[in-house]
Amino acid sequence: MPNVFSTYRYIAQPLTPAMLAEIASAGCRNVEIFCSPSHFNYASQQMVRELAGWLEERGMTLHSLHSPTERESVGGRESGSPVSICDTERVRRLDAVDQVKRALDVAEDIPFKYFVQHLSQGRQSADPRKVDAAFNSLEHLVIFAKQRGVTIALENTVGEFGAPASLQSFVVETHLRDLRFCFDIGHAYIECGVAAGFEAMRDRVVTTHIHDNHGEKDEHLLPGDGVIDWEEAYGLFAAAPVELPMVLELKEQAGAMPGVEQVEAAFGKIERGLDAKRVKTPQS
């Protein structure tokens, strides 16, 4: 099982070689990088080339990219100008598709497996117009990604349109069979519960976002620092159709970052939890 660390932890800062070195020092050689101009400017060829060199120097692998969610970012904060592939305004939607394509083009220089994409922004309803807009965007983007050796993985988010059952219905109804899912356990816990969310998505889940919360806010805590039932979660993951990478997606907490030791301990706890459940899983 590959352990992967998301640079969402550093979203308020520009990506640097020191950050990658810190991730590697926690025993993690695989990363998911969040595409935000102030953090990682995916549209800059120079930045992409520098990142390729940093990863190679440290023997690290780019597991996935997280699709951009904002057109601009000021000081690492959301700007209020979303990049939405389901925008019902055609000009904004096409601009969003162009931004996603620029991020996918990173694969030309740095190969990666998965591109994590939000279908909705915020607590959006499953408006038929948004469904049509998302289909029009993804019908093209799935092919664009596949040509670069990348699989688009839709991430479940909080709200009707991004809920696990809605994502599954979207794929079935649109026949976009090459789409896969990123199961975000924190979002699922807030939205519909971990077990219900995972079961709705399990046949297409290829990657994950692992973090904890207290059921009200998307806190992105270390596993065990919230109230998610991790014993239940490990059982679900261990019985998944494919071995799932555990992508730890944390964020800064009250001005303090989870330390290297905490991250390393979290991966160790996840590995032990999954191993214990695999022993008890008959099909394994």
KAKA-V129800 format. One record per residue. N is the residue number from 1. SS is DSSP state (alpha for helix, beta for strand, coil for the rest). PSI is psi in radians with two decimals (NA if undefined). Layout:
n:N ss:SS psi:PSI
n:N ss:SS psi:PSI
//
This chain:
n:1 ss:coil psi:2.05
n:2 ss:coil psi:2.27
n:3 ss:beta psi:2.30
n:4 ss:beta psi:2.43
n:5 ss:beta psi:2.26
n:6 ss:beta psi:2.38
n:7 ss:alpha psi:0.14
n:8 ss:alpha psi:-0.48
n:9 ss:alpha psi:-0.52
n:10 ss:alpha psi:0.36
n:11 ss:coil psi:-0.43
n:12 ss:coil psi:0.01
n:13 ss:coil psi:2.69
n:14 ss:coil psi:2.47
n:15 ss:coil psi:2.35
n:16 ss:coil psi:2.83
n:17 ss:alpha psi:-0.57
n:18 ss:alpha psi:-0.64
n:19 ss:alpha psi:-0.78
n:20 ss:alpha psi:-0.66
n:21 ss:alpha psi:-0.66
n:22 ss:alpha psi:-0.72
n:23 ss:alpha psi:-0.79
n:24 ss:alpha psi:-0.60
n:25 ss:alpha psi:-0.30
n:26 ss:coil psi:0.18
n:27 ss:coil psi:0.33
n:28 ss:coil psi:2.09
n:29 ss:coil psi:0.09
n:30 ss:beta psi:2.40
n:31 ss:beta psi:2.64
n:32 ss:beta psi:2.25
n:33 ss:beta psi:2.29
n:34 ss:beta psi:2.18
n:35 ss:coil psi:1.77
n:36 ss:beta psi:2.24
n:37 ss:coil psi:-0.64
n:38 ss:coil psi:-0.25
n:39 ss:coil psi:-1.01
n:40 ss:beta psi:1.88
n:41 ss:coil psi:1.54
n:42 ss:coil psi:-0.37
n:43 ss:coil psi:-0.13
n:44 ss:coil psi:2.02
n:45 ss:alpha psi:-0.63
n:46 ss:alpha psi:-0.75
n:47 ss:alpha psi:-0.72
n:48 ss:alpha psi:-0.75
n:49 ss:alpha psi:-0.69
n:50 ss:alpha psi:-0.75
n:51 ss:alpha psi:-0.72
n:52 ss:alpha psi:-0.73
n:53 ss:alpha psi:-0.73
n:54 ss:alpha psi:-0.76
n:55 ss:alpha psi:-0.76
n:56 ss:alpha psi:-0.73
n:57 ss:alpha psi:-0.53
n:58 ss:coil psi:0.11
n:59 ss:coil psi:0.61
n:60 ss:coil psi:2.78
n:61 ss:beta psi:2.42
n:62 ss:beta psi:1.87
n:63 ss:beta psi:-0.77
n:64 ss:beta psi:2.81
n:65 ss:beta psi:2.51
n:66 ss:beta psi:2.21
n:67 ss:coil psi:2.56
n:68 ss:coil psi:2.49
n:69 ss:coil psi:-0.28
n:70 ss:beta psi:2.49
n:71 ss:coil psi:-0.60
n:72 ss:coil psi:2.73
n:73 ss:beta psi:2.27
n:74 ss:beta psi:1.98
n:75 ss:coil psi:0.48
n:76 ss:coil psi:0.07
n:77 ss:beta psi:2.68
n:78 ss:beta psi:2.45
n:79 ss:coil psi:-0.20
n:80 ss:coil psi:0.09
n:81 ss:coil psi:1.51
n:82 ss:beta psi:2.60
n:83 ss:coil psi:1.79
n:84 ss:coil psi:2.04
n:85 ss:coil psi:-0.05
n:86 ss:coil psi:0.33
n:87 ss:coil psi:2.30
n:88 ss:coil psi:-0.23
n:89 ss:coil psi:2.02
n:90 ss:alpha psi:-0.74
n:91 ss:alpha psi:-0.76
n:92 ss:alpha psi:-0.65
n:93 ss:alpha psi:-0.77
n:94 ss:alpha psi:-0.60
n:95 ss:alpha psi:-0.69
n:96 ss:alpha psi:-0.76
n:97 ss:alpha psi:-0.71
n:98 ss:alpha psi:-0.70
n:99 ss:alpha psi:-0.74
n:100 ss:alpha psi:-0.73
n:101 ss:alpha psi:-0.68
n:102 ss:alpha psi:-0.70
n:103 ss:alpha psi:-0.74
n:104 ss:alpha psi:-0.52
n:105 ss:alpha psi:-0.27
n:106 ss:alpha psi:-0.54
n:107 ss:alpha psi:-0.32
n:108 ss:alpha psi:-0.51
n:109 ss:coil psi:-0.56
n:110 ss:coil psi:1.80
n:111 ss:coil psi:2.45
n:112 ss:coil psi:2.77
n:113 ss:coil psi:-0.82
n:114 ss:beta psi:2.54
n:115 ss:beta psi:1.91
n:116 ss:beta psi:2.14
n:117 ss:beta psi:2.27
n:118 ss:beta psi:2.37
n:119 ss:coil psi:-0.55
n:120 ss:coil psi:2.85
n:121 ss:coil psi:2.11
n:122 ss:coil psi:-2.87
n:123 ss:coil psi:1.24
n:124 ss:coil psi:2.56
n:125 ss:coil psi:2.87
n:126 ss:coil psi:1.12
n:127 ss:coil psi:2.22
n:128 ss:alpha psi:-0.55
n:129 ss:alpha psi:-0.65
n:130 ss:alpha psi:-0.64
n:131 ss:alpha psi:-0.79
n:132 ss:alpha psi:-0.73
n:133 ss:alpha psi:-0.75
n:134 ss:alpha psi:-0.72
n:135 ss:alpha psi:-0.82
n:136 ss:alpha psi:-0.66
n:137 ss:alpha psi:-0.88
n:138 ss:alpha psi:-0.47
n:139 ss:alpha psi:-0.67
n:140 ss:alpha psi:-0.76
n:141 ss:alpha psi:-0.59
n:142 ss:alpha psi:-0.75
n:143 ss:alpha psi:-0.77
n:144 ss:alpha psi:-0.76
n:145 ss:alpha psi:-0.78
n:146 ss:alpha psi:-0.63
n:147 ss:coil psi:-0.35
n:148 ss:coil psi:0.20
n:149 ss:coil psi:0.40
n:150 ss:coil psi:2.48
n:151 ss:beta psi:2.26
n:152 ss:beta psi:2.23
n:153 ss:beta psi:1.92
n:154 ss:beta psi:2.29
n:155 ss:beta psi:2.32
n:156 ss:coil psi:2.37
n:157 ss:coil psi:2.96
n:158 ss:coil psi:2.24
n:159 ss:coil psi:2.74
n:160 ss:coil psi:-0.81
n:161 ss:coil psi:-0.61
n:162 ss:coil psi:0.09
n:163 ss:coil psi:2.66
n:164 ss:alpha psi:-0.83
n:165 ss:alpha psi:-0.63
n:166 ss:alpha psi:-0.69
n:167 ss:alpha psi:-0.76
n:168 ss:alpha psi:-0.75
n:169 ss:alpha psi:-0.68
n:170 ss:alpha psi:-0.81
n:171 ss:alpha psi:-0.74
n:172 ss:alpha psi:-0.79
n:173 ss:alpha psi:-0.56
n:174 ss:alpha psi:-0.23
n:175 ss:coil psi:0.47
n:176 ss:coil psi:1.29
n:177 ss:coil psi:-0.31
n:178 ss:coil psi:-0.13
n:179 ss:coil psi:2.50
n:180 ss:beta psi:-3.12
n:181 ss:beta psi:2.59
n:182 ss:beta psi:2.01
n:183 ss:beta psi:1.98
n:184 ss:beta psi:1.88
n:185 ss:alpha psi:-0.62
n:186 ss:alpha psi:-0.77
n:187 ss:alpha psi:-0.71
n:188 ss:alpha psi:-0.72
n:189 ss:alpha psi:-0.72
n:190 ss:alpha psi:-0.68
n:191 ss:alpha psi:-0.99
n:192 ss:coil psi:-0.03
n:193 ss:coil psi:2.57
n:194 ss:alpha psi:-0.87
n:195 ss:alpha psi:-0.82
n:196 ss:alpha psi:-0.72
n:197 ss:alpha psi:-0.79
n:198 ss:alpha psi:-0.73
n:199 ss:alpha psi:-0.58
n:200 ss:alpha psi:-0.40
n:201 ss:alpha psi:-0.22
n:202 ss:alpha psi:-0.58
n:203 ss:alpha psi:-0.24
n:204 ss:alpha psi:0.10
n:205 ss:beta psi:2.23
n:206 ss:beta psi:-0.27
n:207 ss:beta psi:3.02
n:208 ss:beta psi:2.94
n:209 ss:beta psi:2.09
n:210 ss:beta psi:2.09
n:211 ss:coil psi:3.03
n:212 ss:beta psi:2.87
n:213 ss:coil psi:-3.11
n:214 ss:coil psi:0.26
n:215 ss:coil psi:-0.04
n:216 ss:coil psi:-0.75
n:217 ss:coil psi:2.71
n:218 ss:coil psi:1.38
n:219 ss:coil psi:-0.41
n:220 ss:coil psi:0.94
n:221 ss:beta psi:2.87
n:222 ss:coil psi:2.48
n:223 ss:coil psi:2.25
n:224 ss:coil psi:-0.27
n:225 ss:coil psi:-0.08
n:226 ss:coil psi:-2.55
n:227 ss:coil psi:0.21
n:228 ss:coil psi:2.47
n:229 ss:coil psi:1.70
n:230 ss:alpha psi:-0.47
n:231 ss:alpha psi:-0.78
n:232 ss:alpha psi:-0.77
n:233 ss:alpha psi:-0.77
n:234 ss:alpha psi:-0.64
n:235 ss:alpha psi:-0.72
n:236 ss:alpha psi:-0.80
n:237 ss:alpha psi:-0.71
n:238 ss:alpha psi:-0.51
n:239 ss:coil psi:0.14
n:240 ss:coil psi:2.69
n:241 ss:coil psi:-0.52
n:242 ss:coil psi:2.74
n:243 ss:coil psi:2.19
n:244 ss:coil psi:2.32
n:245 ss:coil psi:2.45
n:246 ss:beta psi:1.86
n:247 ss:beta psi:1.84
n:248 ss:beta psi:2.01
n:249 ss:coil psi:1.56
n:250 ss:coil psi:2.98
n:251 ss:coil psi:2.88
n:252 ss:coil psi:2.37
n:253 ss:beta psi:1.98
n:254 ss:coil psi:0.79
n:255 ss:coil psi:-0.01
n:256 ss:beta psi:2.40
n:257 ss:coil psi:2.49
n:258 ss:coil psi:2.29
n:259 ss:coil psi:2.93
n:260 ss:alpha psi:-0.74
n:261 ss:alpha psi:-0.68
n:262 ss:alpha psi:-0.70
n:263 ss:alpha psi:-0.80
n:264 ss:alpha psi:-0.73
n:265 ss:alpha psi:-0.64
n:266 ss:alpha psi:-0.76
n:267 ss:alpha psi:-0.68
n:268 ss:alpha psi:-0.74
n:269 ss:alpha psi:-0.72
n:270 ss:alpha psi:-0.78
n:271 ss:alpha psi:-0.77
n:272 ss:alpha psi:-0.68
n:273 ss:alpha psi:-0.73
n:274 ss:alpha psi:-0.73
n:275 ss:alpha psi:-0.72
n:276 ss:alpha psi:-0.67
n:277 ss:alpha psi:-0.58
n:278 ss:alpha psi:-0.63
n:279 ss:alpha psi:-0.59
n:280 ss:coil psi:-0.04
n:281 ss:coil psi:1.98
n:282 ss:coil psi:-0.73
n:283 ss:coil psi:-0.24
n:284 ss:coil psi:NA
//
